[in-house]
Amino acid sequence: MDDIGKRLAIYTQNIENGIDLSKNYFQRGNVFYAIKQYNLALKDFDKVISLDKNNLWAYNNRALAYLFLGEFDLSLRDFNHIIALNKKSKGFYANRALLYNYMEQSKLCILDYNKAESLGYKNIDMYYNRGLSYHNLKLYKSALKEYNQCLNINRNYFNAYLERGKTYIRMGSYRLALKDIDYFIENQPNNSDAYNTRGLTYYYLKKYEIALIDLDKAIKLNKEGRHAYMNIAAVYYDLDKIINVKFNCELYLYYSFKEKRIKFNPILIEIWEYDIYNFIFLLENFTVDFDSFLFVNNKNKIQLIQPIENYNSFLSVSNSDKRIQESQRAILNYYLGSPVAAYILYDEVLDVKYYPLTAQELYYYGLTADILKLDQEDILEDAIEKLLFREDKSVKDWYYLGQLHLLNNDEQTAITCFQNSHDFVPSFIMLMSFEENTAIQEQHSEKLQKLDQDVLIKYFTGYPKTAIKTEYSFETQFEHYFYATELFTAVSKIKEKYQLPEYLLGYTHLKMWEAFYLSDVEEAIIDKALRNHKIQQLINTITQDLDVKLVSIDGHDKTNYLEKIKHSLREDQDLDIREAFDSLLETLRNNGNVENHLGQMIEAFRLEKAQLYLYFISYFYLQGNLNSYQTFVLFSYLIDIVSTKRSKAIKESIQLLIPEKIREQFLTTLGLSKHFYDLIHVYKAYNIFFEDYNEYQLQKESKYITFKNNFNAYISMNKETLSEEMFTKKFQCFPAILDHNLERI
């Protein structure tokens, strides 16, 4: 057993024997920390703190463990705690400075290191990390001083040479930068970052050939090093090799996604002129300032693909099959201009969750892998094998198997696959493109003449511009366009070899967003469906909130609560109330609509019994006879009826039903009638959320169901017009109201 193992065994034995627990947990935690078993270290430091809350070094070491686990907020909490208790510990300040360095909080990092230094802290890492922070703040001369101080202490502190080289680059001192980076590489020859940095230096010196050698070396050492791809793109951009620029920008985006960090470059934005979905991908996956100058000329591009995006959203709402949704999303990502977004879905979702993949899915998985050169050989080989051994292959399977063989540079096997499905028009077109025999070409031409003209136009051109119809399926809408794009190279060859009918010669292949559009009628249908979906999402949210608040109540407490309500209602001296409760129970026994019955009762409301109506609602909710959303609307209706029928006494009723801390918020939430609007105005709370309330005012209707429909519209309107934060504030008050009234029972 090695020394570490022996120490762990001793500390563990002492703990098991109950010997000096705080000390032994602390020492064992330090060993786990030293061998980078940070989760185990955390458990031991937690134990120490539970035994001795005054052990500040346990907090310190736990903070360091949190730091290296990436739990920066928890680490900062511990450091702040111990520094508040001991402002004289240089070590605590230095360690918090290290955390700030990891958090890229450069100013705070420098302040803490300065404080530690004023208390007598001297450490080579302090100078190095402070140099990094000065560099991040673009205080390059100060950064140089720190790196020089490192090297004065230790000439073999090699990282200081590399970082000093980066600082020289920012200062435009490329020769000095090369000297430092060359020295670093002599001593650390397998460091990817060093080759990337030197490649960047040669790029600035316009020595493009040497720059590419270093940048390629950086990628060989670390294929996930995203910065090297962006630097290669910059080199090719200067050389006007746009295909190479685009390829490396895509890889930069992919590895930025994997790392969850991205730095924008004007080249990146410019090169995505037709890769429009990349902009949406950025918005969905990164913190993007879309108002920055980088995007100023690209905002309108997203609008170009919006009709297709809206239609796909409509299909997603209409279809609960997640597999179909993910598959449609993946292929659209590709055709709307983001092979990266498509590949991620195929690689991390479809190929992981769903089996077997369809022939089309396997092809586009292989295609995007081939475009990005990401494990393409393995992915293509696997896709071909899966299709090859699939029993009862359809003509579509044979066609896509042929396309996969083409991606794999196996033309002869691809032709065999197309021959096995020659009656399938796309396969026939592929065979035409490969044929060199004149006699067979004539036979192909004769067959072509017999095919349906409209079908050929679709396959050869990808449609003339076409309206999207909500009544049609995804495949009906877009499949021929996908085939036309897949066949584009083949069609180009055919036009050179064959004399085609004139109707096939007048078209150029369109981008997907150029080929499809939505009419006003279809837009209205989609908009209505999406609005209804948002309403349902809100209903689900309210339901979940209330379930957490009420359904999770301890079974015994819930039973007691129901019995108290029932007792209150049974013992009430008001005969009308007792009869009302009995009639609701009778409705329930007869499978009637309790919600509607209760709504009608509330309409005949008596102010002095407002609390009992709330009991009615709560009782039938907890019994499971009303769902959370029905409960929410009924309560809203009760408040609205109060305001309509007894406006002079409204304050009393509101104070009775709603806890003070959320009273004003609730009043701004439920402005459902003219009377309630007046009430809001009296409380001077309406302008907290909207000053133009009259635009959205809903007229009060006497019937509960009409009220409920209006309420749905009101919720939908707020979902559209309010920020997410404000919307959440407005519609989270009801669980608190029920809590308030539960306490009163």
GUTOR-906038 format. One line per 8 residues: their letters; for each residue x, y, z of C-alpha. Coordinates in pm, whole numbers, plus 50000, padded with zeros to 5 digits. Last residue first. Layout:
<drenbas>
a	X/Y/Z | ...;
</drenbas>
This chain:
<drenbas>
irelnhdl	44162/52692/50873 | 44347/53023/50846 | 44678/52863/50750 | 44516/52697/50450 | 44397/53043/50346 | 44746/53184/50321 | 44873/52874/50142 | 44589/52911/49893;
iapfcqfk	44690/53271/49829 | 45058/53173/49794 | 44966/52911/49533 | 44773/53185/49345 | 45055/53440/49320 | 45272/53277/49057 | 45090/53426/48759 | 45202/53787/48768;
ktfmeesl	45560/53730/48874 | 45613/53469/48602 | 45478/53706/48337 | 45702/53984/48461 | 46015/53767/48436 | 45920/53618/48097 | 45863/53966/47955 | 45505/54062/47894;
teknmsiy	45313/54104/47569 | 45267/53754/47428 | 45215/53563/47752 | 44994/53848/47869 | 44769/53808/47566 | 44754/53431/47615 | 44651/53474/47977 | 44379/53721/47882;
anfnnkft	44252/53495/47603 | 44224/53206/47847 | 44045/53435/48094 | 43798/53536/47826 | 43719/53168/47770 | 43679/53122/48147 | 43446/53418/48174 | 43235/53275/47894;
iyksekql	43222/52949/48092 | 43121/53138/48408 | 42830/53319/48254 | 42776/53682/48339 | 43030/53832/48104 | 43286/54093/48206 | 43446/54279/47916 | 43817/54227/47872;
qyenydef	44056/54521/47880 | 44370/54478/47666 | 44387/54821/47506 | 44249/54977/47823 | 44552/54851/48018 | 44799/55078/47840 | 44999/55144/48154 | 45098/54782/48206;
finyakyv	45273/54593/48483 | 45326/54829/48773 | 45080/55072/48614 | 44783/54883/48755 | 44880/54925/49118 | 44719/55255/49206 | 44485/55071/49448 | 44196/55278/49319;
hildyfhk	44297/55206/48959 | 44302/54835/49028 | 43951/54862/49168 | 43836/55053/48864 | 43984/54780/48644 | 43798/54526/48855 | 43474/54701/48779 | 43553/54719/48409;
slglttlf	43621/54347/48410 | 43905/54093/48415 | 44197/54277/48567 | 44336/53973/48744 | 44710/54007/48779 | 44743/54369/48888 | 44524/54299/49187 | 44731/53993/49267;
qerikepi	45051/54195/49281 | 44892/54443/49518 | 44780/54167/49751 | 45104/53968/49742 | 45248/54062/50083 | 44904/54133/50228 | 44770/53779/50200 | 44456/53757/49982;
llqiseki	44111/53635/50081 | 44000/53850/50371 | 44189/54160/50268 | 44035/54136/49921 | 43689/54096/50073 | 43722/54391/50307 | 43869/54611/50035 | 43577/54526/49806;
aksrktsv	43304/54656/50032 | 43189/54936/49807 | 43239/54723/49495 | 42993/54461/49607 | 42856/54298/49294 | 43128/54345/49034 | 43435/54340/49257 | 43318/54031/49444;
idilysfl	43224/53868/49113 | 43580/53925/48989 | 43734/53782/49303 | 43516/53472/49279 | 43596/53438/48908 | 43968/53443/48983 | 43909/53168/49236 | 43721/52967/48980;
vftqysnl	43997/53022/48723 | 44270/52896/48956 | 44071/52593/49068 | 43994/52495/48710 | 44369/52524/48639 | 44467/52306/48931 | 44221/52027/48854 | 43884/52004/49021;
ngqlyfys	43732/51685/49164 | 44063/51573/49317 | 43939/51595/49676 | 44196/51866/49729 | 44040/52068/49449 | 43688/52005/49569 | 43773/52133/49914 | 43977/52432/49799;
ifylylqa	43697/52565/49577 | 43428/52518/49840 | 43654/52664/50107 | 43701/52973/49891 | 43326/52996/49869 | 43321/52974/50246 | 43559/53269/50279 | 43329/53488/50068;
kelrfaei	43033/53418/50298 | 42977/53778/50411 | 42987/53886/50049 | 42702/53672/49924 | 42751/53519/49577 | 42489/53423/49321 | 42762/53423/49052 | 42970/53207/49283;
mqglhnev	42696/52945/49267 | 42704/52943/48887 | 43081/52889/48889 | 43037/52608/49139 | 42795/52434/48905 | 43033/52487/48610 | 43326/52332/48798 | 43117/52052/48945;
ngnnrlte	43005/51937/48600 | 42780/51637/48674 | 42883/51280/48740 | 42564/51225/48944 | 42757/51185/49269 | 42949/51507/49195 | 42633/51702/49130 | 42497/51568/49459;
llsdfaer	42810/51683/49640 | 42764/52027/49487 | 42400/52027/49594 | 42501/51936/49949 | 42744/52228/49963 | 42481/52469/49834 | 42227/52335/50079 | 42464/52398/50367;
idldqder	42539/52748/50241 | 42171/52831/50192 | 42086/52700/50540 | 42321/52953/50702 | 42388/52811/51049 | 42720/52666/50931 | 42784/52333/51099 | 42804/52134/50778;
lshkikel	43022/52388/50596 | 43268/52433/50878 | 43276/52057/50938 | 43351/51989/50571 | 43627/52248/50571 | 43775/52104/50889 | 43746/51749/50753 | 43928/51847/50436;
yntkdhgd	44209/52006/50635 | 44241/51703/50863 | 44266/51472/50562 | 44531/51693/50403 | 44728/51706/50725 | 44725/51326/50750 | 44830/51283/50387 | 45118/51530/50416;
isvlkvdl	45071/51807/50164 | 45236/51725/49828 | 44905/51771/49647 | 44888/52128/49775 | 45190/52345/49700 | 45375/52119/49454 | 45052/52031/49279 | 44964/52398/49267;
dqtitnil	45284/52487/49086 | 45251/52193/48848 | 44896/52287/48758 | 44991/52650/48703 | 45269/52540/48467 | 45036/52300/48282 | 44781/52577/48236 | 45057/52800/48108;
qqikhnrl	45162/52538/47856 | 44799/52503/47749 | 44778/52875/47688 | 45099/52862/47487 | 44953/52580/47277 | 44642/52784/47208 | 44862/53069/47088 | 45059/52830/46865;
akdiiaee	44741/52696/46706 | 44604/53045/46648 | 44929/53163/46490 | 44943/52857/46264 | 44592/52914/46133 | 44656/53288/46088 | 44981/53220/45899 | 44793/52976/45674;
vdslyfae	44539/53244/45581 | 44808/53507/45525 | 44989/53273/45285 | 45308/53104/45398 | 45616/53074/45175 | 45841/52807/45028 | 46119/52797/44765 | 46319/53100/44877;
wmklhtyg	46344/52976/45234 | 46469/52642/45101 | 46735/52797/44882 | 46633/52775/44518 | 46757/52550/44239 | 46742/52725/43905 | 46461/52657/43662 | 46421/52704/43291;
llyeplqy	46573/52380/43166 | 46328/52116/43283 | 46029/52252/43086 | 46246/52253/42774 | 46266/51874/42763 | 46621/51745/42814 | 46889/51670/42558 | 47125/51461/42765;
kekiksva	47490/51459/42870 | 47554/51812/43005 | 47209/51853/43160 | 47249/51507/43312 | 47570/51611/43488 | 47397/51909/43652 | 47107/51682/43749 | 47348/51447/43927;
tfletayf	47504/51734/44121 | 47161/51860/44232 | 47018/51518/44317 | 47038/51558/44696 | 46888/51906/44657 | 46604/51776/44441 | 46543/51490/44684 | 46513/51730/44978;
yhefqtef	46273/51949/44779 | 46065/51643/44695 | 46039/51565/45066 | 45929/51913/45172 | 45554/51954/45189 | 45431/51597/45159 | 45697/51481/45406 | 45600/51743/45664;
syetkiat	45231/51661/45634 | 44972/51864/45450 | 44673/52047/45603 | 44897/52330/45720 | 44977/52419/45359 | 45309/52581/45264 | 45284/52782/44942 | 45531/52695/44665;
kpygtfyk	45801/52872/44465 | 45886/52648/44169 | 45975/52319/44310 | 46303/52145/44400 | 46430/52180/44043 | 46495/51838/43890 | 46291/51635/44135 | 45998/51876/44147;
ilvdqdlk	45999/51941/43773 | 46014/51567/43712 | 45704/51505/43921 | 45513/51780/43743 | 45603/51632/43402 | 45498/51277/43485 | 45743/51027/43341 | 45716/50905/42981;
qlkeshqe	45982/51141/42845 | 46229/51017/43106 | 46190/50661/42987 | 46281/50766/42633 | 46581/50960/42762 | 46699/50660/42965 | 46681/50440/42657 | 46885/50698/42466;
qiatneef	47142/50702/42749 | 47157/50322/42722 | 47258/50352/42359 | 47513/50625/42433 | 47691/50433/42711 | 47830/50681/42966 | 47566/50637/43240 | 47649/50794/43578;
smlmifsp	47399/51082/43567 | 47120/50864/43429 | 47167/50619/43718 | 47125/50902/43970 | 46805/51015/43795 | 46671/50659/43812 | 46745/50641/44183 | 46554/50969/44240;
vfdhsnqf	46262/50835/44028 | 46223/50502/44210 | 46188/50246/43931 | 46564/50191/43938 | 46565/50067/44301 | 46814/49780/44277 | 46993/49973/44002 | 47047/50261/44245;
ctiatqed	47212/50019/44490 | 47436/49878/44217 | 47535/50233/44119 | 47639/50302/44480 | 47852/49986/44484 | 48037/50114/44176 | 48077/50469/44310 | 48244/50383/44642;
nnllhlqg	48375/50719/44764 | 48218/50685/45114 | 47985/50975/45041 | 47892/50787/44725 | 47829/50473/44931 | 47594/50678/45151 | 47401/50795/44845 | 47358/50435/44732;
lyywdkvs	47228/50334/45075 | 46991/50631/45047 | 46845/50495/44722 | 46832/50135/44844 | 46642/50238/45158 | 46401/50448/44949 | 46337/50149/44722 | 46240/49959/45038;
kderfllk	46469/49709/45210 | 46296/49394/45326 | 46565/49309/45583 | 46822/49566/45692 | 47173/49426/45658 | 47293/49688/45411 | 47115/49971/45591 | 47289/49914/45924;
eiadelid	47625/49844/45758 | 47609/50160/45549 | 47527/50371/45856 | 47812/50216/46058 | 48068/50272/45782 | 47948/50627/45733 | 47967/50705/46107 | 48310/50545/46146;
eqdlklid	48457/50730/45849 | 48288/51058/45935 | 48424/51082/46289 | 48372/51460/46253 | 48482/51577/45909 | 48230/51863/45925 | 48076/51796/45585 | 48123/51420/45624;
atlgyyyl	47953/51418/45966 | 47670/51624/45816 | 47632/51373/45531 | 47657/51065/45754 | 47381/51189/45983 | 47191/51300/45674 | 47213/50951/45526 | 47129/50767/45847;
eqatlpyy	46825/50989/45899 | 46703/50924/45542 | 46744/50548/45583 | 46548/50561/45908 | 46726/50529/46240 | 46671/50206/46432 | 46664/50289/46710 | 46601/50618/46887;
kvdlvedy	46759/50780/47189 | 47132/50793/47111 | 47137/50818/46731 | 46851/51068/46737 | 46976/51285/47023 | 47353/51340/47046 | 47476/51254/46696 | 47173/51333/46482;
liyaavps	47079/51643/46681 | 47440/51765/46701 | 47485/51703/46327 | 47184/51920/46241 | 47300/52212/46457 | 47645/52190/46297 | 47505/52150/45945 | 47339/52488/45998;
glyynlia	47182/52653/45695 | 46807/52620/45676 | 46850/52289/45496 | 47060/52135/45772 | 46853/52261/46062 | 46545/52146/45871 | 46684/51791/45860 | 46743/51792/46236;
rqseqirk	46411/51952/46333 | 46215/51699/46134 | 46397/51411/46304 | 46354/51565/46651 | 45980/51619/46598 | 45928/51268/46459 | 46102/51113/46761 | 45916/51340/47002;
dsnsvslf	45578/51204/46885 | 45327/51454/47031 | 45239/51599/46692 | 45026/51912/46658 | 45252/52138/46864 | 45559/52010/46680 | 45380/52053/46346 | 45294/52414/46429;
snyneipq	45652/52479/46536 | 45764/52335/46199 | 45524/52568/46019 | 45655/52865/46217 | 46017/52775/46137 | 45931/52739/45769 | 45765/53082/45765 | 46051/53229/45975;
ilqiknkn	46331/53137/45733 | 46361/53482/45576 | 46290/53656/45906 | 46619/53522/46043 | 46796/53710/45765 | 46653/54040/45883 | 46880/54038/46186 | 47194/53993/45976;
nvflfsdf	47316/54343/45893 | 47343/54463/46254 | 47474/54132/46382 | 47837/54223/46451 | 47737/54576/46554 | 47579/54439/46870 | 47201/54418/46903 | 47204/54039/46904;
dvtfnell	47405/54042/47224 | 47442/53667/47247 | 47456/53451/47556 | 47497/53119/47380 | 47290/52815/47289 | 46953/52932/47157 | 47065/53268/47016 | 47367/53113/46848;
fifnyidy	47159/52834/46694 | 46918/53098/46565 | 47211/53272/46391 | 47339/52937/46261 | 46996/52886/46104 | 47089/53145/45842 | 47378/52965/45680 | 47331/53168/45360;
ewieilip	47529/53476/45465 | 47714/53278/45727 | 48060/53390/45609 | 48002/53745/45728 | 47920/53647/46084 | 48227/53430/46135 | 48454/53679/45962 | 48330/53954/46198;
nfkirkek	48451/53742/46492 | 48248/53638/46789 | 48389/53461/47091 | 48211/53146/47201 | 48171/52940/47514 | 47959/52633/47594 | 48266/52407/47542 | 48079/52163/47319;
fsyylyle	47900/52453/47150 | 48233/52627/47091 | 48354/52300/46941 | 48070/52304/46690 | 48093/52675/46610 | 48469/52654/46547 | 48405/52350/46330 | 48155/52546/46123;
cnfkvnii	48397/52841/46095 | 48665/52597/45975 | 48448/52468/45691 | 48329/52816/45593 | 48681/52955/45565 | 48798/52654/45365 | 48511/52705/45118 | 48590/53078/45109;
kdldyyva	48950/53053/44997 | 49014/53427/44960 | 49370/53401/45098 | 49285/53654/45369 | 48979/53446/45452 | 49194/53134/45448 | 49411/53276/45726 | 49110/53393/45928;
ainmyahr	48948/53050/45898 | 49269/52894/46028 | 49250/53130/46327 | 48888/53031/46390 | 48979/52662/46375 | 49273/52715/46612 | 49045/52884/46865 | 48821/52576/46897;
geknlkia	49082/52340/47040 | 48872/52022/47014 | 49119/51852/46777 | 49395/51886/47035 | 49748/51787/46933 | 49650/51744/46568 | 49459/52072/46593 | 49764/52264/46716;
kdldilai	49979/52106/46443 | 49732/52233/46183 | 49766/52580/46336 | 50146/52563/46322 | 50156/52454/45957 | 49881/52704/45867 | 50084/52994/46012 | 50393/52888/45816;
eykklyyy	50196/52910/45492 | 50026/53234/45591 | 50328/53445/45675 | 50113/53758/45690 | 50296/53878/46008 | 49959/53876/46184 | 49910/53520/46058 | 50259/53429/46183;
tlgrtnya	50153/53541/46531 | 49830/53343/46509 | 50028/53031/46422 | 50250/53097/46723 | 49944/53115/46947 | 49791/52798/46799 | 50124/52618/46834 | 50146/52724/47199;
dsnnpqne	49783/52628/47274 | 49842/52277/47142 | 50127/52203/47386 | 50324/51898/47277 | 50671/52054/47241 | 50694/52198/47596 | 51061/52297/47634 | 51138/52396/47276;
ifydidkl	50775/52508/47244 | 50821/52761/47530 | 51137/52901/47376 | 50964/52943/47040 | 50672/53117/47217 | 50900/53367/47390 | 51101/53454/47077 | 50788/53461/46862;
alrysgmr	50626/53717/47092 | 50935/53938/47085 | 50918/53934/46705 | 50543/54002/46709 | 50551/54314/46924 | 50202/54431/46826 | 50100/54496/47189 | 49839/54222/47170;
iytkgrel	50104/53985/47034 | 50344/54084/47316 | 50072/53984/47563 | 50039/53644/47401 | 50417/53598/47425 | 50406/53690/47792 | 50146/53417/47831 | 50372/53161/47662;
yanfynrn	50685/53267/47852 | 50495/53269/48185 | 50381/52914/48117 | 50748/52808/48120 | 50828/52883/48484 | 51184/52768/48412 | 51346/53106/48480 | 51203/53096/48835;
inlcqnye	51181/53402/49061 | 51284/53653/48794 | 51060/53463/48553 | 50753/53521/48766 | 50841/53891/48812 | 50872/53923/48434 | 50524/53775/48400 | 50387/54032/48646;
klaskylk	50563/54324/48479 | 50435/54213/48137 | 50076/54210/48265 | 50115/54568/48389 | 50233/54672/48043 | 49940/54488/47885 | 49656/54644/48075 | 49404/54499/47829;
lnhyslgr	49176/54393/48119 | 49227/54029/48021 | 49604/54091/48018 | 49589/54240/48367 | 49402/53930/48484 | 49652/53691/48328 | 49938/53884/48491 | 49762/53856/48826;
nyymdink	49751/53482/48771 | 50126/53466/48703 | 50226/53702/48984 | 50010/53510/49234 | 50142/53179/49103 | 50495/53285/49203 | 50387/53332/49564 | 50441/53604/49822;
yglseakn	50166/53686/50074 | 50268/53946/50334 | 49934/54104/50427 | 49975/54365/50153 | 50028/54076/49910 | 49698/53918/50011 | 49522/54252/49955 | 49686/54294/49615;
ydliclks	49588/53937/49526 | 49230/54014/49629 | 49215/54334/49425 | 49371/54168/49119 | 49114/53885/49120 | 48831/54132/49170 | 48939/54323/48861 | 48981/54006/48655;
qemynyll	48650/53838/48725 | 48729/53564/48476 | 48552/53312/48703 | 48871/53103/48714 | 49070/53414/48811 | 48803/53506/49066 | 48854/53164/49224 | 49231/53220/49240;
arnayfgk	49168/53558/49404 | 48953/53377/49661 | 49253/53157/49734 | 49484/53455/49773 | 49238/53635/50001 | 49202/53327/50224 | 49578/53275/50234 | 49648/53633/50343;
skknlaii	49432/53581/50653 | 49376/53917/50823 | 49010/53972/50736 | 48897/53674/50943 | 48522/53631/50996 | 48410/53812/50679 | 48697/53638/50498 | 48561/53300/50613;
hnfdrlsl	48209/53360/50484 | 48314/53524/50157 | 48532/53224/50079 | 48249/52980/50151 | 47995/53166/49936 | 48250/53205/49657 | 48300/52829/49638 | 47927/52770/49627;
dfeglfly	47890/53019/49342 | 48190/52875/49156 | 48077/52515/49148 | 48323/52422/48871 | 48437/52107/49049 | 48780/52265/49091 | 48626/52564/49268 | 48399/52352/49489;
alarnnya	48709/52169/49617 | 48876/52505/49682 | 48570/52626/49874 | 48573/52306/50080 | 48938/52375/50163 | 48858/52725/50284 | 48548/52617/50478 | 48754/52346/50650;
wlnnkdls	49021/52610/50708 | 48763/52822/50889 | 48700/52558/51156 | 48455/52757/51365 | 48152/52554/51254 | 48300/52246/51418 | 48114/51917/51389 | 47891/52011/51092;
ivkdfdkl	48192/52190/50942 | 48406/51876/50969 | 48135/51664/50809 | 48101/51902/50517 | 48479/51889/50479 | 48458/51509/50458 | 48180/51511/50200 | 48359/51776/49994;
alnyqkia	48681/51571/49984 | 48487/51278/49842 | 48352/51502/49568 | 48698/51649/49505 | 48886/51325/49448 | 49173/51529/49306 | 49449/51327/49475 | 49533/51625/49701;
yfvngrqf	49164/51689/49771 | 49112/51330/49885 | 49414/51367/50114 | 49282/51697/50253 | 48941/51538/50317 | 49114/51260/50512 | 49290/51521/50728 | 48967/51712/50794;
ynksldig	48765/51398/50869 | 49043/51293/51107 | 49055/51627/51291 | 48678/51661/51332 | 48637/51298/51438 | 48894/51291/51717 | 48862/50913/51752 | 48515/50768/51684;
neinqtyi	48651/50420/51603 | 48521/50438/51246 | 48678/50781/51211 | 49014/50655/51341 | 49004/50364/51095 | 48925/50602/50806 | 49212/50834/50901 | 49457/50540/50921;
alrkgidd	49338/50381/50595 | 49356/50714/50409 | 49712/50766/50533 | 49815/50418/50426 | 49662/50459/50080 | 49841/50788/50033 | 50174/50634/50138 | 50143/50338/49901;
m	50000/50000/50000;
</drenbas>
